[in-house]
């Protein structure tokens, strides 16, 4: 554990100081797990009486409870161990893809309680899909009321309205599903670009340092990027930061349009292009979706992987030339399947393309990053609402 001292400020009122200390204690209990009063004293730098008051205050508020006793061998009674009341609220994450809807229900500490997924055929009726999506969410919740829902979907999230602006050939029912969830559940429903949520999961799971900067490059059915600059997710003026599929990079020499990125970086590194490249290298690849592309990468020859890495490095070089993030994380079905080998190949090519020193690494969340990011987002929002404010 790393000691973190409470610093409410010289001019803070007693009430504000208590709120700051409460927030600090709750954050430590979330990050470190259950702690004794003595451990809270050590980590916060507070006095013993102040910690005792804090513990009593948080217990009376129903935010923490005794979850056990310390096993230290010493004279006298064992010390009580306190933990967050995780069942005080449940949250949900939604992953709305082109061909599926995924749901994860979690407690206030982000621990998964249930998961469910629904396949959505290309010819599915939009109204029926919305009803099935609502039923999937409610069924996964099992009748338990939800405090907050966070949803990830492809496209631009309007920073003013909070609604989804569909780009390219994405289905229009995405935005309608989110609106229907908001209407029927009557709880906060947060909407975020799905690649941004993958970056949220990456940042939290990897334990990135405060102020860390990286770009998460999503290579899957489509391509996209999420920008975490100085520790903060950056969405851009219109919510479109990271729409790298529209970068004018292609073998054809044509350029993308505002509604179609097939002649952009998407057409160079998306799943369809990856599958075509694999077949050109003699690999038997049925289909052209993200799953087929990921399987091709796992089974691919060194020559195929090197050519794929060269394509990915073109997009990475364009991003790095503008942002100089120092770190690029390869995620998505293809990025995850390539692992460290693909990251090393991209790194080698990128070093020849760009003078900027950039660390390329595989994602730390190879499975379900969008759902995990959605749950983290919903959990953080619920804690902000339920826990005392920091000032």
Helices and strands as residue ranges (DSSP letters): H 14-32, E 35-36, H 37-44, H 48-60, E 64-69, E 80-84, G 86-88, E 91-96, E 100-106, E 112-119, H 126-141, E 148-153, E 156-157, E 164-165, H 173-185, E 188-193, H 194-206, E 214-219, E 223-229, E 232-234, G 244-246, H 265-269, H 271-280, H 290-299, H 302-323, E 327-331, H 332-353, E 359-362, H 369-386
